Amino acid sequence: MNFFIWLFVGAIIGWVASKIMRTDAQQGIFLNMVVGIVGAMIGGYLISPLVGVGTINQRDFSAAGLLVSLVGAVILLGIANFISRGRVR
């Protein structure tokens, strides 16, 4: 059951991050899930040591843990946008 909650929360975090970064039209639900979960990993490595809270990947579903995961997802989308703009279309 925790696995499905983790996927659901990851999808919501990815969706919110894509709304913040204005990339929602380019992503589906699966990519939102991936962005939320991978973003939580990035937040866990970069932000968690600074603020002392976990992420959704560490089963911390508190408000601070969700915020750290969201910031990590926004960082991930920012990096993806930076890389994609550098390419010739």
Summary of the structure (lengths in Angstrom):
residues: 89
radius of gyration: 12.8
end to end distance: 42.6
largest distance: 43.8
contacts: 294
relative contact order: 0.19
helix: 79%
strand: 0%
